[in-house]
Amino acid sequence: MLCTFHMIDRLDAGDLRQQVRPAHKAYLAQVQDRIAFAGPLLDEDGQTMRGSLLVIDFPHREAALAWLAQEPFHAAGLYAQVQLHAFLNLWPQRVGFAP
């Protein structure tokens, strides 16, 4: 089951995001073979990170929640808002993905 994680940073999270980012990336690497896509949500300037959008394959919602509980940004309290939804991909990706 593809699970989307839509997560918005706390307003004061700038330094915390940078401090925890290496652990976040290492944690994502552990499930890299199951990631459909993942990356930061950006502010209107197109550069300032304001959250995360991840789509990862899990066997069920409980597994996704267990993974999220240990995710470094989430565990550090970076996010003000977290939403988890099942996702059905019905359209082949063409734009915005690394070659």
Backbone torsions as a table, in degrees:
resi	resn	phi	psi	omega
1	MET	NA	124.2	175.2
2	LEU	-75.3	131.6	-179.9
3	CYS	-119.0	129.3	174.4
4	THR	-96.8	135.9	174.6
5	PHE	-115.8	112.7	177.9
6	HIS	-111.4	111.0	-170.4
7	MET	-130.0	130.2	-178.1
8	ILE	-111.0	130.5	-179.1
9	ASP	-66.4	153.1	166.1
10	ARG	-62.5	154.6	-179.3
11	LEU	-63.8	-29.0	-177.5
12	ASP	-99.7	27.5	-168.9
13	ALA	-94.5	1.8	-173.8
14	GLY	-51.9	-55.8	-178.7
15	ASP	-67.7	-39.3	179.9
16	LEU	-61.9	-41.7	178.9
17	ARG	-57.9	-46.7	-178.4
18	GLN	-66.7	-37.1	-179.8
19	GLN	-66.8	-39.8	-173.4
20	VAL	-91.6	-12.9	-174.1
21	ARG	-53.8	-42.6	178.1
22	PRO	-59.3	-41.1	178.5
23	ALA	-67.9	-37.5	177.1
24	HIS	-60.6	-47.4	-179.2
25	LYS	-65.8	-38.3	177.3
26	ALA	-65.0	-38.5	179.0
27	TYR	-66.4	-41.7	175.8
28	LEU	-62.6	-36.8	-179.8
29	ALA	-60.1	-27.6	179.3
30	GLN	-67.4	-22.0	179.5
31	VAL	-120.3	21.4	-173.0
32	GLN	-58.2	-28.7	-179.9
33	ASP	-75.1	-7.6	180.0
34	ARG	-114.9	5.5	-178.8
35	ILE	-87.0	122.7	173.3
36	ALA	-78.2	-46.7	170.0
37	PHE	-163.7	158.7	-177.5
38	ALA	-160.6	143.0	176.4
39	GLY	174.5	174.4	-178.8
40	PRO	-79.5	146.9	166.5
41	LEU	-83.2	139.1	-174.1
42	LEU	-113.5	151.8	174.5
43	ASP	-70.4	176.0	-177.9
44	GLU	-62.5	-19.7	178.1
45	ASP	-75.4	-7.8	178.4
46	GLY	77.4	6.7	-178.1
47	GLN	-132.6	-34.8	-176.8
48	THR	-75.4	121.9	-179.0
49	MET	-75.1	130.5	-177.3
50	ARG	-127.4	4.9	-178.4
51	GLY	167.8	-166.8	-178.7
52	SER	-139.9	146.2	172.3
53	LEU	-129.7	118.5	-178.0
54	LEU	-127.7	141.9	170.2
55	VAL	-129.1	113.8	-173.5
56	ILE	-132.6	141.7	178.9
57	ASP	-83.6	125.3	175.9
58	PHE	-130.5	154.1	-179.8
59	PRO	-66.7	-27.0	179.9
60	HIS	-166.7	168.1	-176.9
61	ARG	-58.7	-39.1	-178.4
62	GLU	-61.4	-38.3	177.9
63	ALA	-66.3	-38.7	177.7
64	ALA	-64.6	-42.6	178.5
65	LEU	-65.2	-39.4	177.6
66	ALA	-63.9	-41.1	177.9
67	TRP	-63.9	-45.6	-179.3
68	LEU	-60.3	-38.3	-178.3
69	ALA	-58.9	-29.6	-178.5
70	GLN	-99.4	-5.0	-177.6
71	GLU	-63.3	127.8	-171.2
72	PRO	-56.8	-42.4	177.9
73	PHE	-62.3	-44.9	-179.2
74	HIS	-65.2	-46.4	-179.2
75	ALA	-63.2	-30.6	-179.7
76	ALA	-81.4	-6.6	179.8
77	GLY	82.0	22.6	-178.1
78	LEU	-65.8	-36.8	-170.8
79	TYR	-89.4	136.1	172.4
80	ALA	-86.5	-26.0	-176.0
81	GLN	-145.0	134.3	178.1
82	VAL	-133.9	129.0	174.1
83	GLN	-126.0	137.9	177.8
84	LEU	-124.7	126.8	179.5
85	HIS	-138.3	146.0	169.1
86	ALA	-69.2	150.7	-175.7
87	PHE	-137.8	136.2	176.2
88	LEU	-114.3	113.1	-177.7
89	ASN	-84.2	112.1	-178.6
90	LEU	-113.0	4.7	-175.5
91	TRP	-134.5	127.7	179.4
92	PRO	-68.4	137.2	-179.2
93	GLN	-75.6	137.2	178.5
94	ARG	-131.5	-28.6	-171.4
95	VAL	-121.2	142.6	171.6
96	GLY	85.7	9.0	-179.3
97	PHE	-114.4	140.9	179.6
98	ALA	-62.3	144.6	-179.6
99	PRO	-65.4	NA	NA
